[in-house]
Amino acid sequence: MALLDLIKQRKSVRDFRDAPVERDKIMMCLEAARQAPSASNSQPWRFIVVDDKELKDRLCDAAFGGLYFINSFCKTAPVMVAVISEKSKFLTRIGGMFRGTKYYLIDIGAACEHFVLEAEDLGLGTCWIGWFNEGGVKSVLNIPRDKKIDILIALGYYDREKLGPEHGREPLDTITSFNSY
Ligand SMILES: Cc1cc2nc3c(=O)[nH]c(=O)nc-3n(C[C@H](O)[C@H](O)[C@H](O)COP(=O)(O)O)c2cc1C
């Protein structure tokens, strides 16, 4: 499939099929993420894949209780990925402070988008999850308290007919211009 068609086909999936995801497919998604560009090639990421059902259920209970219940649909996902934001290289961090830019977040975004597009290409659905109980995730996965988890990814097979309503996009001419603001 042409890349632009794949990009257009990817939609957030919030209802997954009760089917396991093959480890080799998960590895391909991780490999796609690994190839993402990053500021100064810092690669400030670490992926913790949770595909053990009992652990994944405990993770979802800890991540999506109380205030975060809106993302409880993740309980239907056979795989959850916790993306740990590691530190960029020292000079990149200094440069980021100088510029007021969180380069590591841009890097994480690129890696995660690579991950989800590879998943789509393999027939798998994903949903980026930014609203979750971070402390709960850390305690279930034994992640040190000083680490930062900015994003989770839900992953699994899905039925195209069960996708929710389309989330439209702003037209190109309202978000772009050539040669001047
Ligand atoms: C950084 C980020 C955080 C997100 N967090 C959530 C979330 O917590 N729960 C959720 O259901 N969707 C979440 N999403 C998915 C967006 O709602 C979705 O991408 C957007 O509405 C466009 O829809 P589409 O992905 O189907 O094209 C997140 C997406 C991004 C990029």
The ligand as a Tripos MOL2 file, in Angstrom:
@<TRIPOS>MOLECULE
LIG
   31    33     1     0     0
SMALL
NO_CHARGES

@<TRIPOS>ATOM
      1 C1         -0.4360   12.3060   22.2170 C.3       1 LIG1
      2 C2         -1.7900   11.6410   22.0260 C.ar      1 LIG1
      3 C3         -2.5370   11.2770   23.1300 C.ar      1 LIG1
      4 C4         -3.7620   10.6210   22.9550 C.ar      1 LIG1
      5 N1         -4.4420   10.1830   24.0590 N.ar      1 LIG1
      6 C5         -5.5780    9.5050   23.8840 C.ar      1 LIG1
      7 C6         -6.2630    8.9690   25.0160 C.ar      1 LIG1
      8 O1         -5.8330    9.1050   26.1770 O.2       1 LIG1
      9 N2         -7.4110    8.2650   24.7850 N.ar      1 LIG1
     10 C7         -7.9220    8.0740   23.5320 C.ar      1 LIG1
     11 O2         -8.9580    7.4200   23.4080 O.2       1 LIG1
     12 N3         -7.2960    8.5760   22.4350 N.ar      1 LIG1
     13 C8         -6.1460    9.2710   22.5860 C.ar      1 LIG1
     14 N4         -5.4680    9.7440   21.4960 N.ar      1 LIG1
     15 C9         -6.0200    9.5130   20.1340 C.3       1 LIG1
     16 C10        -6.6430   10.7870   19.5500 C.3       1 LIG1
     17 O3         -7.8420   11.0780   20.2130 O.3       1 LIG1
     18 C11        -6.8610   10.5760   18.0350 C.3       1 LIG1
     19 O4         -5.6300   10.3130   17.4210 O.3       1 LIG1
     20 C12        -7.4970   11.7850   17.3500 C.3       1 LIG1
     21 O5         -8.7890   12.0270   17.8530 O.3       1 LIG1
     22 C13        -7.6160   11.5780   15.8300 C.3       1 LIG1
     23 O6         -8.3580   10.4040   15.5590 O.3       1 LIG1
     24 P1         -7.7320    9.1810   14.7270 P.3       1 LIG1
     25 O7         -6.5080    8.7050   15.4840 O.co2     1 LIG1
     26 O8         -8.8090    8.1340   14.6880 O.co2     1 LIG1
     27 O9         -7.3720    9.6900   13.3790 O.co2     1 LIG1
     28 C14        -4.2580   10.3890   21.6440 C.ar      1 LIG1
     29 C15        -3.4960   10.7620   20.5400 C.ar      1 LIG1
     30 C16        -2.2640   11.3720   20.7220 C.ar      1 LIG1
     31 C17        -1.4330   11.7120   19.5020 C.3       1 LIG1
@<TRIPOS>BOND
     1     1     2 1
     2     2     3 ar
     3     2    30 ar
     4     3     4 ar
     5     4     5 ar
     6     4    28 ar
     7     5     6 ar
     8     6     7 ar
     9     6    13 1
    10     7     8 2
    11     7     9 ar
    12     9    10 ar
    13    10    11 2
    14    10    12 ar
    15    12    13 ar
    16    13    14 ar
    17    14    15 1
    18    14    28 ar
    19    15    16 1
    20    16    17 1
    21    16    18 1
    22    18    19 1
    23    18    20 1
    24    20    21 1
    25    20    22 1
    26    22    23 1
    27    23    24 1
    28    24    25 2
    29    24    26 1
    30    24    27 1
    31    28    29 ar
    32    29    30 ar
    33    30    31 1
@<TRIPOS>SUBSTRUCTURE
     1 LIG1         1 GROUP 0 **** ****
